[in-house]
Amino acid sequence: MKKLLMIAAIFTLTFAGAFAQRGQGGPRGGQQKESLTPEQRAERITTKMTEELGLSEDQKQKIYQINLENAQKREAQRAAMEEERKAKRTEMQAQNQVQNEQIEAILTPEQKTKWEEVKKENRKEIRERSGSGRGHRGGKGSSGGKGSSGRNI
């Protein structure tokens, strides 16, 4: 029973940390779109629409205002989502810390030492699997989440 608890705890801590870091880098593994202001986005979209649809000057101004309003709303939504992501990550880290403290309160000093070594090794394997450890989302050529060391915890 103790072994099962230990395995479950190691699994939880290892993968919770890995998933907490996955949110960074965007869908292209670290490559981000150029950062445009809402005004620049609205101008770009409006210009493209003007070219493609042959908008009059009056239409262009009205459509620009619509595009600007929506670009500003999307910018606010993106900022709110990012704040929410950060808050959830902080909450998860606190939860992991509490779990770690509870586990360590049960372990003997020798087990604590071994526990720290196992956690360090797991973090190292995760970094190796994901390249630099940041922004990699496991696209083509990834190991699919399986470590190459053959360890199953």
PAVEXTI-530894 format. One record per atom (N, C-alpha, C): residue number from 0; residue in three letters; atom name; x, y, z. Coordinates in Angstrom, 1 decimal. Layout:
<sites>
(site NUM, 'ALA', 'CA', (X, Y, Z));
...
</sites>
This chain:
<sites>
(site 0, 'MET', 'N', (0.8, -1.2, 0.0));
(site 0, 'MET', 'CA', (0.0, 0.0, 0.0));
(site 0, 'MET', 'C', (0.9, 1.3, 0.0));
(site 1, 'LYS', 'N', (2.0, 1.3, 0.8));
(site 1, 'LYS', 'CA', (2.8, 2.4, 0.8));
(site 1, 'LYS', 'C', (3.5, 2.6, -0.5));
(site 2, 'LYS', 'N', (3.9, 1.5, -1.2));
(site 2, 'LYS', 'CA', (4.5, 1.6, -2.5));
(site 2, 'LYS', 'C', (3.6, 2.3, -3.5));
(site 3, 'LEU', 'N', (2.3, 1.8, -3.4));
(site 3, 'LEU', 'CA', (1.3, 2.4, -4.3));
(site 3, 'LEU', 'C', (1.1, 3.9, -4.1));
(site 4, 'LEU', 'N', (1.1, 4.3, -2.8));
(site 4, 'LEU', 'CA', (1.0, 5.7, -2.5));
(site 4, 'LEU', 'C', (2.2, 6.5, -3.0));
(site 5, 'MET', 'N', (3.3, 5.9, -2.9));
(site 5, 'MET', 'CA', (4.6, 6.6, -3.3));
(site 5, 'MET', 'C', (4.6, 6.7, -4.8));
(site 6, 'ILE', 'N', (4.2, 5.7, -5.5));
(site 6, 'ILE', 'CA', (4.1, 5.7, -7.0));
(site 6, 'ILE', 'C', (3.1, 6.8, -7.4));
(site 7, 'ALA', 'N', (2.0, 6.8, -6.8));
(site 7, 'ALA', 'CA', (0.9, 7.7, -7.2));
(site 7, 'ALA', 'C', (1.4, 9.2, -6.9));
(site 8, 'ALA', 'N', (2.1, 9.4, -5.8));
(site 8, 'ALA', 'CA', (2.6, 10.7, -5.5));
(site 8, 'ALA', 'C', (3.6, 11.2, -6.5));
(site 9, 'ILE', 'N', (4.5, 10.3, -6.8));
(site 9, 'ILE', 'CA', (5.6, 10.6, -7.8));
(site 9, 'ILE', 'C', (5.0, 11.0, -9.2));
(site 10, 'PHE', 'N', (4.0, 10.1, -9.6));
(site 10, 'PHE', 'CA', (3.4, 10.4, -10.8));
(site 10, 'PHE', 'C', (2.7, 11.7, -10.9));
(site 11, 'THR', 'N', (1.9, 12.0, -9.8));
(site 11, 'THR', 'CA', (1.2, 13.2, -9.7));
(site 11, 'THR', 'C', (2.1, 14.5, -9.8));
(site 12, 'LEU', 'N', (3.2, 14.5, -9.0));
(site 12, 'LEU', 'CA', (4.1, 15.6, -8.9));
(site 12, 'LEU', 'C', (4.8, 15.8, -10.2));
(site 13, 'THR', 'N', (5.2, 14.7, -10.8));
(site 13, 'THR', 'CA', (6.0, 14.8, -12.0));
(site 13, 'THR', 'C', (5.2, 15.4, -13.2));
(site 14, 'PHE', 'N', (4.0, 14.8, -13.3));
(site 14, 'PHE', 'CA', (3.2, 15.3, -14.5));
(site 14, 'PHE', 'C', (2.4, 16.6, -14.2));
(site 15, 'ALA', 'N', (2.1, 16.9, -13.0));
(site 15, 'ALA', 'CA', (1.5, 18.2, -12.7));
(site 15, 'ALA', 'C', (2.5, 19.3, -13.1));
(site 16, 'GLY', 'N', (3.7, 19.1, -12.7));
(site 16, 'GLY', 'CA', (4.7, 20.2, -13.1));
(site 16, 'GLY', 'C', (4.9, 20.3, -14.6));
(site 17, 'ALA', 'N', (4.9, 19.1, -15.3));
(site 17, 'ALA', 'CA', (5.0, 19.1, -16.7));
(site 17, 'ALA', 'C', (3.9, 19.8, -17.4));
(site 18, 'PHE', 'N', (2.7, 19.5, -17.0));
(site 18, 'PHE', 'CA', (1.5, 20.1, -17.6));
(site 18, 'PHE', 'C', (1.4, 21.6, -17.3));
(site 19, 'ALA', 'N', (1.8, 22.0, -16.1));
(site 19, 'ALA', 'CA', (1.8, 23.4, -15.7));
(site 19, 'ALA', 'C', (2.7, 24.3, -16.7));
(site 20, 'GLN', 'N', (3.7, 23.7, -17.2));
(site 20, 'GLN', 'CA', (4.6, 24.4, -18.1));
(site 20, 'GLN', 'C', (4.2, 24.4, -19.5));
(site 21, 'ARG', 'N', (3.3, 23.5, -19.9));
(site 21, 'ARG', 'CA', (2.9, 23.3, -21.3));
(site 21, 'ARG', 'C', (2.2, 24.5, -21.9));
(site 22, 'GLY', 'N', (1.6, 25.3, -21.0));
(site 22, 'GLY', 'CA', (0.8, 26.4, -21.5));
(site 22, 'GLY', 'C', (1.6, 27.5, -22.2));
(site 23, 'GLN', 'N', (2.9, 27.5, -22.1));
(site 23, 'GLN', 'CA', (3.8, 28.6, -22.6));
(site 23, 'GLN', 'C', (4.2, 28.3, -24.0));
(site 24, 'GLY', 'N', (4.4, 29.3, -24.8));
(site 24, 'GLY', 'CA', (4.9, 29.1, -26.1));
(site 24, 'GLY', 'C', (3.9, 29.2, -27.2));
(site 25, 'GLY', 'N', (2.6, 29.0, -26.9));
(site 25, 'GLY', 'CA', (1.6, 29.1, -28.0));
(site 25, 'GLY', 'C', (1.6, 27.8, -28.8));
(site 26, 'PRO', 'N', (0.7, 27.8, -29.8));
(site 26, 'PRO', 'CA', (0.5, 26.6, -30.6));
(site 26, 'PRO', 'C', (1.7, 26.3, -31.5));
(site 27, 'ARG', 'N', (2.7, 27.1, -31.7));
(site 27, 'ARG', 'CA', (3.8, 26.8, -32.6));
(site 27, 'ARG', 'C', (5.1, 26.6, -31.8));
(site 28, 'GLY', 'N', (5.0, 26.1, -30.6));
(site 28, 'GLY', 'CA', (6.2, 25.7, -29.9));
(site 28, 'GLY', 'C', (7.1, 26.9, -29.6));
(site 29, 'GLY', 'N', (6.7, 28.0, -29.1));
(site 29, 'GLY', 'CA', (7.6, 29.1, -28.8));
(site 29, 'GLY', 'C', (7.6, 30.2, -29.8));
(site 30, 'GLN', 'N', (7.1, 29.9, -31.1));
(site 30, 'GLN', 'CA', (7.0, 31.0, -32.1));
(site 30, 'GLN', 'C', (5.7, 31.7, -31.9));
(site 31, 'GLN', 'N', (5.8, 33.0, -31.7));
(site 31, 'GLN', 'CA', (4.6, 33.8, -31.4));
(site 31, 'GLN', 'C', (4.4, 34.7, -32.6));
(site 32, 'LYS', 'N', (3.1, 35.0, -32.9));
(site 32, 'LYS', 'CA', (2.7, 35.9, -33.9));
(site 32, 'LYS', 'C', (3.3, 37.3, -33.5));
(site 33, 'GLU', 'N', (3.6, 38.1, -34.5));
(site 33, 'GLU', 'CA', (4.0, 39.4, -34.2));
(site 33, 'GLU', 'C', (2.9, 40.1, -33.4));
(site 34, 'SER', 'N', (3.3, 40.8, -32.4));
(site 34, 'SER', 'CA', (2.4, 41.4, -31.5));
(site 34, 'SER', 'C', (1.9, 42.8, -32.1));
(site 35, 'LEU', 'N', (0.6, 42.8, -32.5));
(site 35, 'LEU', 'CA', (0.0, 44.0, -33.1));
(site 35, 'LEU', 'C', (-0.9, 44.6, -32.0));
(site 36, 'THR', 'N', (-1.0, 45.9, -32.1));
(site 36, 'THR', 'CA', (-2.0, 46.6, -31.3));
(site 36, 'THR', 'C', (-3.4, 46.3, -31.9));
(site 37, 'PRO', 'N', (-4.5, 46.5, -31.1));
(site 37, 'PRO', 'CA', (-5.8, 46.4, -31.7));
(site 37, 'PRO', 'C', (-6.0, 47.3, -32.9));
(site 38, 'GLU', 'N', (-5.4, 48.5, -32.8));
(site 38, 'GLU', 'CA', (-5.6, 49.5, -33.9));
(site 38, 'GLU', 'C', (-4.9, 48.9, -35.2));
(site 39, 'GLN', 'N', (-3.7, 48.4, -35.0));
(site 39, 'GLN', 'CA', (-3.0, 47.8, -36.1));
(site 39, 'GLN', 'C', (-3.7, 46.6, -36.8));
(site 40, 'ARG', 'N', (-4.3, 45.8, -35.9));
(site 40, 'ARG', 'CA', (-5.1, 44.7, -36.4));
(site 40, 'ARG', 'C', (-6.3, 45.2, -37.2));
(site 41, 'ALA', 'N', (-7.0, 46.1, -36.6));
(site 41, 'ALA', 'CA', (-8.2, 46.7, -37.3));
(site 41, 'ALA', 'C', (-7.8, 47.3, -38.6));
(site 42, 'GLU', 'N', (-6.7, 48.0, -38.6));
(site 42, 'GLU', 'CA', (-6.2, 48.6, -39.9));
(site 42, 'GLU', 'C', (-5.9, 47.6, -40.9));
(site 43, 'ARG', 'N', (-5.2, 46.5, -40.5));
(site 43, 'ARG', 'CA', (-4.8, 45.5, -41.4));
(site 43, 'ARG', 'C', (-6.0, 44.8, -42.0));
(site 44, 'ILE', 'N', (-7.0, 44.4, -41.2));
(site 44, 'ILE', 'CA', (-8.2, 43.7, -41.7));
(site 44, 'ILE', 'C', (-9.0, 44.7, -42.6));
(site 45, 'THR', 'N', (-9.1, 45.9, -42.2));
(site 45, 'THR', 'CA', (-9.9, 46.9, -43.0));
(site 45, 'THR', 'C', (-9.2, 47.1, -44.4));
(site 46, 'THR', 'N', (-7.9, 47.2, -44.4));
(site 46, 'THR', 'CA', (-7.2, 47.4, -45.7));
(site 46, 'THR', 'C', (-7.4, 46.2, -46.6));
(site 47, 'LYS', 'N', (-7.3, 45.0, -46.0));
(site 47, 'LYS', 'CA', (-7.5, 43.8, -46.8));
(site 47, 'LYS', 'C', (-8.9, 43.8, -47.4));
(site 48, 'MET', 'N', (-9.9, 44.1, -46.5));
(site 48, 'MET', 'CA', (-11.3, 44.1, -47.0));
(site 48, 'MET', 'C', (-11.5, 45.2, -48.1));
(site 49, 'THR', 'N', (-10.9, 46.3, -47.9));
(site 49, 'THR', 'CA', (-11.0, 47.4, -48.9));
(site 49, 'THR', 'C', (-10.5, 47.0, -50.2));
(site 50, 'GLU', 'N', (-9.4, 46.3, -50.2));
(site 50, 'GLU', 'CA', (-8.8, 45.8, -51.5));
(site 50, 'GLU', 'C', (-9.6, 44.7, -52.1));
(site 51, 'GLU', 'N', (-10.1, 43.8, -51.3));
(site 51, 'GLU', 'CA', (-10.8, 42.7, -51.8));
(site 51, 'GLU', 'C', (-12.3, 43.0, -52.2));
(site 52, 'LEU', 'N', (-12.9, 43.9, -51.5));
(site 52, 'LEU', 'CA', (-14.3, 44.2, -51.7));
(site 52, 'LEU', 'C', (-14.6, 45.6, -52.4));
(site 53, 'GLY', 'N', (-13.5, 46.4, -52.6));
(site 53, 'GLY', 'CA', (-13.7, 47.7, -53.2));
(site 53, 'GLY', 'C', (-14.6, 48.6, -52.4));
(site 54, 'LEU', 'N', (-14.3, 48.7, -51.1));
(site 54, 'LEU', 'CA', (-15.1, 49.5, -50.2));
(site 54, 'LEU', 'C', (-15.0, 51.0, -50.5));
(site 55, 'SER', 'N', (-16.1, 51.7, -50.3));
(site 55, 'SER', 'CA', (-16.0, 53.2, -50.4));
(site 55, 'SER', 'C', (-15.4, 53.7, -49.2));
(site 56, 'GLU', 'N', (-15.0, 55.0, -49.2));
(site 56, 'GLU', 'CA', (-14.3, 55.6, -48.0));
(site 56, 'GLU', 'C', (-15.3, 55.6, -46.8));
(site 57, 'ASP', 'N', (-16.6, 55.8, -47.0));
(site 57, 'ASP', 'CA', (-17.5, 55.8, -45.9));
(site 57, 'ASP', 'C', (-17.6, 54.3, -45.3));
(site 58, 'GLN', 'N', (-17.7, 53.3, -46.2));
(site 58, 'GLN', 'CA', (-17.7, 51.9, -45.8));
(site 58, 'GLN', 'C', (-16.5, 51.6, -45.0));
(site 59, 'LYS', 'N', (-15.4, 52.0, -45.6));
(site 59, 'LYS', 'CA', (-14.1, 51.7, -44.9));
(site 59, 'LYS', 'C', (-14.0, 52.3, -43.5));
(site 60, 'GLN', 'N', (-14.5, 53.5, -43.3));
(site 60, 'GLN', 'CA', (-14.4, 54.1, -41.9));
(site 60, 'GLN', 'C', (-15.3, 53.3, -41.0));
(site 61, 'LYS', 'N', (-16.5, 52.9, -41.4));
(site 61, 'LYS', 'CA', (-17.5, 52.2, -40.6));
(site 61, 'LYS', 'C', (-17.0, 50.8, -40.3));
(site 62, 'ILE', 'N', (-16.4, 50.1, -41.2));
(site 62, 'ILE', 'CA', (-15.9, 48.8, -41.0));
(site 62, 'ILE', 'C', (-14.7, 48.9, -40.1));
(site 63, 'TYR', 'N', (-13.8, 49.9, -40.3));
(site 63, 'TYR', 'CA', (-12.7, 50.1, -39.4));
(site 63, 'TYR', 'C', (-13.1, 50.2, -37.9));
(site 64, 'GLN', 'N', (-14.2, 50.9, -37.7));
(site 64, 'GLN', 'CA', (-14.7, 51.1, -36.3));
(site 64, 'GLN', 'C', (-15.2, 49.8, -35.8));
(site 65, 'ILE', 'N', (-15.8, 49.0, -36.6));
(site 65, 'ILE', 'CA', (-16.3, 47.7, -36.2));
(site 65, 'ILE', 'C', (-15.1, 46.8, -35.9));
(site 66, 'ASN', 'N', (-14.1, 46.8, -36.8));
(site 66, 'ASN', 'CA', (-12.9, 45.9, -36.6));
(site 66, 'ASN', 'C', (-12.2, 46.3, -35.3));
(site 67, 'LEU', 'N', (-12.1, 47.7, -35.1));
(site 67, 'LEU', 'CA', (-11.3, 48.2, -34.0));
(site 67, 'LEU', 'C', (-12.0, 47.7, -32.7));
(site 68, 'GLU', 'N', (-13.3, 47.9, -32.6));
(site 68, 'GLU', 'CA', (-14.1, 47.5, -31.4));
(site 68, 'GLU', 'C', (-13.9, 46.1, -31.1));
(site 69, 'ASN', 'N', (-14.0, 45.2, -32.1));
(site 69, 'ASN', 'CA', (-13.8, 43.8, -31.9));
(site 69, 'ASN', 'C', (-12.4, 43.4, -31.5));
(site 70, 'ALA', 'N', (-11.4, 44.1, -32.1));
(site 70, 'ALA', 'CA', (-10.0, 43.8, -31.8));
(site 70, 'ALA', 'C', (-9.7, 44.2, -30.4));
(site 71, 'GLN', 'N', (-10.3, 45.3, -29.9));
(site 71, 'GLN', 'CA', (-10.1, 45.7, -28.5));
(site 71, 'GLN', 'C', (-10.7, 44.7, -27.5));
(site 72, 'LYS', 'N', (-11.9, 44.2, -27.9));
(site 72, 'LYS', 'CA', (-12.6, 43.2, -27.1));
(site 72, 'LYS', 'C', (-11.8, 41.9, -27.0));
(site 73, 'ARG', 'N', (-11.3, 41.5, -28.2));
(site 73, 'ARG', 'CA', (-10.4, 40.3, -28.2));
(site 73, 'ARG', 'C', (-9.2, 40.4, -27.4));
(site 74, 'GLU', 'N', (-8.6, 41.6, -27.4));
(site 74, 'GLU', 'CA', (-7.3, 41.9, -26.7));
(site 74, 'GLU', 'C', (-7.6, 41.8, -25.2));
(site 75, 'ALA', 'N', (-8.8, 42.3, -24.7));
(site 75, 'ALA', 'CA', (-9.2, 42.2, -23.3));
(site 75, 'ALA', 'C', (-9.4, 40.8, -22.9));
(site 76, 'GLN', 'N', (-10.1, 40.0, -23.8));
(site 76, 'GLN', 'CA', (-10.3, 38.6, -23.5));
(site 76, 'GLN', 'C', (-9.0, 37.8, -23.4));
(site 77, 'ARG', 'N', (-8.1, 38.1, -24.3));
(site 77, 'ARG', 'CA', (-6.8, 37.4, -24.2));
(site 77, 'ARG', 'C', (-6.1, 37.7, -22.9));
(site 78, 'ALA', 'N', (-6.1, 39.0, -22.5));
(site 78, 'ALA', 'CA', (-5.4, 39.4, -21.3));
(site 78, 'ALA', 'C', (-6.1, 38.7, -20.1));
(site 79, 'ALA', 'N', (-7.4, 38.6, -20.1));
(site 79, 'ALA', 'CA', (-8.1, 37.9, -19.0));
(site 79, 'ALA', 'C', (-7.8, 36.5, -18.9));
(site 80, 'MET', 'N', (-7.7, 35.8, -20.1));
(site 80, 'MET', 'CA', (-7.4, 34.4, -20.1));
(site 80, 'MET', 'C', (-6.0, 34.2, -19.6));
(site 81, 'GLU', 'N', (-5.1, 35.0, -20.0));
(site 81, 'GLU', 'CA', (-3.7, 34.9, -19.5));
(site 81, 'GLU', 'C', (-3.6, 35.0, -18.0));
(site 82, 'GLU', 'N', (-4.3, 36.0, -17.4));
(site 82, 'GLU', 'CA', (-4.4, 36.1, -16.0));
(site 82, 'GLU', 'C', (-5.0, 34.9, -15.3));
(site 83, 'GLU', 'N', (-6.0, 34.4, -15.9));
(site 83, 'GLU', 'CA', (-6.6, 33.2, -15.4));
(site 83, 'GLU', 'C', (-5.7, 32.0, -15.4));
(site 84, 'ARG', 'N', (-4.9, 31.8, -16.5));
(site 84, 'ARG', 'CA', (-3.9, 30.8, -16.6));
(site 84, 'ARG', 'C', (-2.9, 30.9, -15.5));
(site 85, 'LYS', 'N', (-2.4, 32.1, -15.3));
(site 85, 'LYS', 'CA', (-1.4, 32.3, -14.3));
(site 85, 'LYS', 'C', (-1.9, 32.0, -12.9));
(site 86, 'ALA', 'N', (-3.2, 32.4, -12.6));
(site 86, 'ALA', 'CA', (-3.8, 32.1, -11.3));
(site 86, 'ALA', 'C', (-3.9, 30.6, -11.1));
(site 87, 'LYS', 'N', (-4.3, 29.9, -12.1));
(site 87, 'LYS', 'CA', (-4.5, 28.4, -12.0));
(site 87, 'LYS', 'C', (-3.1, 27.8, -11.8));
(site 88, 'ARG', 'N', (-2.1, 28.3, -12.5));
(site 88, 'ARG', 'CA', (-0.8, 27.7, -12.4));
(site 88, 'ARG', 'C', (-0.3, 27.9, -10.9));
(site 89, 'THR', 'N', (-0.5, 29.1, -10.4));
(site 89, 'THR', 'CA', (-0.1, 29.4, -9.0));
(site 89, 'THR', 'C', (-0.8, 28.4, -8.1));
(site 90, 'GLU', 'N', (-2.1, 28.3, -8.3));
(site 90, 'GLU', 'CA', (-2.9, 27.4, -7.4));
(site 90, 'GLU', 'C', (-2.4, 25.9, -7.5));
(site 91, 'MET', 'N', (-2.1, 25.5, -8.7));
(site 91, 'MET', 'CA', (-1.5, 24.1, -8.8));
(site 91, 'MET', 'C', (-0.2, 23.9, -8.1));
(site 92, 'GLN', 'N', (0.6, 25.0, -8.2));
(site 92, 'GLN', 'CA', (1.9, 24.9, -7.6));
(site 92, 'GLN', 'C', (1.8, 24.8, -6.1));
(site 93, 'ALA', 'N', (0.8, 25.6, -5.5));
(site 93, 'ALA', 'CA', (0.6, 25.6, -4.1));
(site 93, 'ALA', 'C', (0.0, 24.2, -3.7));
(site 94, 'GLN', 'N', (-0.8, 23.7, -4.5));
(site 94, 'GLN', 'CA', (-1.4, 22.4, -4.2));
(site 94, 'GLN', 'C', (-0.3, 21.3, -4.2));
(site 95, 'ASN', 'N', (0.6, 21.4, -5.2));
(site 95, 'ASN', 'CA', (1.7, 20.4, -5.2));
(site 95, 'ASN', 'C', (2.6, 20.6, -4.0));
(site 96, 'GLN', 'N', (2.9, 21.8, -3.6));
(site 96, 'GLN', 'CA', (3.7, 22.0, -2.4));
(site 96, 'GLN', 'C', (3.1, 21.4, -1.2));
(site 97, 'VAL', 'N', (1.8, 21.6, -1.0));
(site 97, 'VAL', 'CA', (1.1, 21.0, 0.2));
(site 97, 'VAL', 'C', (1.2, 19.5, 0.1));
(site 98, 'GLN', 'N', (1.0, 18.9, -1.1));
(site 98, 'GLN', 'CA', (1.0, 17.5, -1.2));
(site 98, 'GLN', 'C', (2.5, 17.0, -0.9));
(site 99, 'ASN', 'N', (3.5, 17.7, -1.4));
(site 99, 'ASN', 'CA', (4.8, 17.3, -1.1));
(site 99, 'ASN', 'C', (5.2, 17.3, 0.3));
(site 100, 'GLU', 'N', (4.7, 18.4, 1.0));
(site 100, 'GLU', 'CA', (4.9, 18.5, 2.5));
(site 100, 'GLU', 'C', (4.2, 17.4, 3.2));
(site 101, 'GLN', 'N', (3.0, 17.0, 2.8));
(site 101, 'GLN', 'CA', (2.3, 15.9, 3.5));
(site 101, 'GLN', 'C', (3.0, 14.6, 3.3));
(site 102, 'ILE', 'N', (3.5, 14.4, 2.1));
(site 102, 'ILE', 'CA', (4.3, 13.1, 1.8));
(site 102, 'ILE', 'C', (5.6, 13.1, 2.6));
(site 103, 'GLU', 'N', (6.3, 14.2, 2.6));
(site 103, 'GLU', 'CA', (7.6, 14.2, 3.3));
(site 103, 'GLU', 'C', (7.4, 14.0, 4.8));
(site 104, 'ALA', 'N', (6.2, 14.4, 5.4));
(site 104, 'ALA', 'CA', (6.0, 14.3, 6.8));
(site 104, 'ALA', 'C', (5.9, 12.8, 7.2));
(site 105, 'ILE', 'N', (5.6, 11.9, 6.2));
(site 105, 'ILE', 'CA', (5.4, 10.5, 6.4));
(site 105, 'ILE', 'C', (6.7, 9.8, 6.2));
(site 106, 'LEU', 'N', (7.6, 10.3, 5.3));
(site 106, 'LEU', 'CA', (8.8, 9.5, 4.9));
(site 106, 'LEU', 'C', (9.9, 9.6, 6.0));
(site 107, 'THR', 'N', (10.7, 8.6, 6.0));
(site 107, 'THR', 'CA', (11.9, 8.6, 6.9));
(site 107, 'THR', 'C', (13.0, 9.5, 6.2));
(site 108, 'PRO', 'N', (14.0, 9.9, 6.9));
(site 108, 'PRO', 'CA', (15.0, 10.8, 6.3));
(site 108, 'PRO', 'C', (15.7, 10.1, 5.1));
(site 109, 'GLU', 'N', (15.9, 8.8, 5.1));
(site 109, 'GLU', 'CA', (16.5, 8.1, 4.0));
(site 109, 'GLU', 'C', (15.5, 8.1, 2.8));
(site 110, 'GLN', 'N', (14.2, 7.9, 3.1));
(site 110, 'GLN', 'CA', (13.2, 7.9, 2.0));
(site 110, 'GLN', 'C', (13.1, 9.3, 1.4));
(site 111, 'LYS', 'N', (13.2, 10.3, 2.3));
(site 111, 'LYS', 'CA', (13.2, 11.7, 1.7));
(site 111, 'LYS', 'C', (14.3, 12.0, 0.8));
(site 112, 'THR', 'N', (15.5, 11.5, 1.1));
(site 112, 'THR', 'CA', (16.6, 11.7, 0.2));
(site 112, 'THR', 'C', (16.4, 11.0, -1.1));
(site 113, 'LYS', 'N', (15.9, 9.8, -1.0));
(site 113, 'LYS', 'CA', (15.6, 9.0, -2.3));
(site 113, 'LYS', 'C', (14.5, 9.7, -3.1));
(site 114, 'TRP', 'N', (13.5, 10.2, -2.4));
(site 114, 'TRP', 'CA', (12.3, 10.9, -3.0));
(site 114, 'TRP', 'C', (12.8, 12.1, -3.8));
(site 115, 'GLU', 'N', (13.7, 12.9, -3.2));
(site 115, 'GLU', 'CA', (14.3, 14.1, -3.9));
(site 115, 'GLU', 'C', (15.1, 13.7, -5.1));
(site 116, 'GLU', 'N', (15.8, 12.6, -5.0));
(site 116, 'GLU', 'CA', (16.6, 12.1, -6.2));
(site 116, 'GLU', 'C', (15.6, 11.7, -7.3));
(site 117, 'VAL', 'N', (14.6, 10.9, -6.9));
(site 117, 'VAL', 'CA', (13.6, 10.5, -7.9));
(site 117, 'VAL', 'C', (12.9, 11.7, -8.6));
(site 118, 'LYS', 'N', (12.5, 12.7, -7.8));
(site 118, 'LYS', 'CA', (11.9, 13.8, -8.4));
(site 118, 'LYS', 'C', (12.8, 14.6, -9.3));
(site 119, 'LYS', 'N', (14.1, 14.7, -8.9));
(site 119, 'LYS', 'CA', (15.1, 15.4, -9.7));
(site 119, 'LYS', 'C', (15.3, 14.7, -11.1));
(site 120, 'GLU', 'N', (15.3, 13.3, -11.0));
(site 120, 'GLU', 'CA', (15.5, 12.5, -12.2));
(site 120, 'GLU', 'C', (14.3, 12.7, -13.1));
(site 121, 'ASN', 'N', (13.1, 12.7, -12.5));
(site 121, 'ASN', 'CA', (11.9, 12.8, -13.3));
(site 121, 'ASN', 'C', (11.9, 14.2, -14.0));
(site 122, 'ARG', 'N', (12.2, 15.2, -13.3));
(site 122, 'ARG', 'CA', (12.3, 16.6, -14.0));
(site 122, 'ARG', 'C', (13.3, 16.6, -15.1));
(site 123, 'LYS', 'N', (14.4, 16.0, -14.9));
(site 123, 'LYS', 'CA', (15.5, 15.9, -15.9));
(site 123, 'LYS', 'C', (15.0, 15.2, -17.2));
(site 124, 'GLU', 'N', (14.3, 14.0, -17.0));
(site 124, 'GLU', 'CA', (13.7, 13.3, -18.1));
(site 124, 'GLU', 'C', (12.7, 14.1, -18.9));
(site 125, 'ILE', 'N', (11.9, 14.8, -18.2));
(site 125, 'ILE', 'CA', (10.8, 15.6, -18.8));
(site 125, 'ILE', 'C', (11.5, 16.7, -19.7));
(site 126, 'ARG', 'N', (12.5, 17.4, -19.1));
(site 126, 'ARG', 'CA', (13.2, 18.4, -19.9));
(site 126, 'ARG', 'C', (13.9, 17.8, -21.1));
(site 127, 'GLU', 'N', (14.5, 16.6, -21.0));
(site 127, 'GLU', 'CA', (15.1, 16.0, -22.1));
(site 127, 'GLU', 'C', (14.1, 15.6, -23.2));
(site 128, 'ARG', 'N', (12.9, 15.1, -22.8));
(site 128, 'ARG', 'CA', (11.9, 14.8, -23.7));
(site 128, 'ARG', 'C', (11.3, 16.0, -24.5));
(site 129, 'SER', 'N', (11.3, 17.1, -23.8));
(site 129, 'SER', 'CA', (10.6, 18.3, -24.4));
(site 129, 'SER', 'C', (11.6, 19.2, -25.0));
(site 130, 'GLY', 'N', (12.8, 18.8, -25.2));
(site 130, 'GLY', 'CA', (13.8, 19.7, -25.8));
(site 130, 'GLY', 'C', (14.4, 20.6, -24.7));
(site 131, 'SER', 'N', (14.1, 21.9, -24.8));
(site 131, 'SER', 'CA', (14.6, 22.8, -23.8));
(site 131, 'SER', 'C', (13.8, 22.9, -22.5));
(site 132, 'GLY', 'N', (12.6, 22.2, -22.6));
(site 132, 'GLY', 'CA', (11.7, 22.2, -21.4));
(site 132, 'GLY', 'C', (10.7, 23.3, -21.4));
(site 133, 'ARG', 'N', (10.7, 24.2, -22.5));
(site 133, 'ARG', 'CA', (9.7, 25.2, -22.6));
(site 133, 'ARG', 'C', (9.2, 25.3, -24.0));
(site 134, 'GLY', 'N', (7.9, 25.4, -24.1));
(site 134, 'GLY', 'CA', (7.2, 25.7, -25.3));
(site 134, 'GLY', 'C', (7.0, 24.5, -26.3));
(site 135, 'HIS', 'N', (7.6, 23.3, -26.0));
(site 135, 'HIS', 'CA', (7.4, 22.2, -26.9));
(site 135, 'HIS', 'C', (6.1, 21.5, -26.6));
(site 136, 'ARG', 'N', (5.3, 21.2, -27.6));
(site 136, 'ARG', 'CA', (4.0, 20.6, -27.4));
(site 136, 'ARG', 'C', (3.9, 19.2, -27.9));
(site 137, 'GLY', 'N', (5.0, 18.6, -28.2));
(site 137, 'GLY', 'CA', (5.0, 17.2, -28.6));
(site 137, 'GLY', 'C', (4.4, 16.9, -30.0));
(site 138, 'GLY', 'N', (4.9, 17.7, -30.9));
(site 138, 'GLY', 'CA', (4.4, 17.6, -32.3));
(site 138, 'GLY', 'C', (5.1, 16.4, -33.0));
(site 139, 'LYS', 'N', (5.3, 16.5, -34.3));
(site 139, 'LYS', 'CA', (5.9, 15.4, -35.0));
(site 139, 'LYS', 'C', (7.3, 15.1, -34.5));
(site 140, 'GLY', 'N', (7.6, 13.8, -34.4));
(site 140, 'GLY', 'CA', (8.9, 13.4, -33.9));
(site 140, 'GLY', 'C', (9.1, 13.4, -32.4));
(site 141, 'SER', 'N', (8.0, 13.7, -31.7));
(site 141, 'SER', 'CA', (8.1, 13.7, -30.2));
(site 141, 'SER', 'C', (8.0, 12.2, -29.8));
(site 142, 'SER', 'N', (8.3, 12.0, -28.5));
(site 142, 'SER', 'CA', (8.2, 10.7, -28.0));
(site 142, 'SER', 'C', (6.8, 10.3, -27.5));
(site 143, 'GLY', 'N', (5.9, 11.2, -27.7));
(site 143, 'GLY', 'CA', (4.5, 10.9, -27.3));
(site 143, 'GLY', 'C', (4.3, 10.9, -25.9));
(site 144, 'GLY', 'N', (5.2, 11.5, -25.1));
(site 144, 'GLY', 'CA', (5.0, 11.5, -23.6));
(site 144, 'GLY', 'C', (5.7, 10.3, -22.9));
(site 145, 'LYS', 'N', (6.3, 9.4, -23.6));
(site 145, 'LYS', 'CA', (7.0, 8.3, -23.0));
(site 145, 'LYS', 'C', (8.4, 8.6, -22.9));
(site 146, 'GLY', 'N', (9.0, 8.3, -21.8));
(site 146, 'GLY', 'CA', (10.4, 8.6, -21.6));
(site 146, 'GLY', 'C', (11.3, 7.6, -22.3));
(site 147, 'SER', 'N', (12.5, 7.9, -22.6));
(site 147, 'SER', 'CA', (13.4, 7.0, -23.3));
(site 147, 'SER', 'C', (14.2, 6.1, -22.3));
(site 148, 'SER', 'N', (14.0, 6.4, -21.0));
(site 148, 'SER', 'CA', (14.8, 5.7, -20.1));
(site 148, 'SER', 'C', (14.2, 4.3, -19.7));
(site 149, 'GLY', 'N', (13.0, 4.1, -20.1));
(site 149, 'GLY', 'CA', (12.4, 2.8, -19.9));
(site 149, 'GLY', 'C', (11.8, 2.7, -18.5));
(site 150, 'ARG', 'N', (11.9, 3.8, -17.7));
(site 150, 'ARG', 'CA', (11.3, 3.7, -16.3));
(site 150, 'ARG', 'C', (9.9, 4.0, -16.4));
(site 151, 'ASN', 'N', (9.1, 3.1, -15.7));
(site 151, 'ASN', 'CA', (7.7, 3.3, -15.6));
(site 151, 'ASN', 'C', (7.4, 3.5, -14.1));
(site 152, 'ILE', 'N', (6.9, 4.7, -13.8));
(site 152, 'ILE', 'CA', (6.6, 5.0, -12.4));
(site 152, 'ILE', 'C', (5.1, 5.2, -12.3));
</sites>
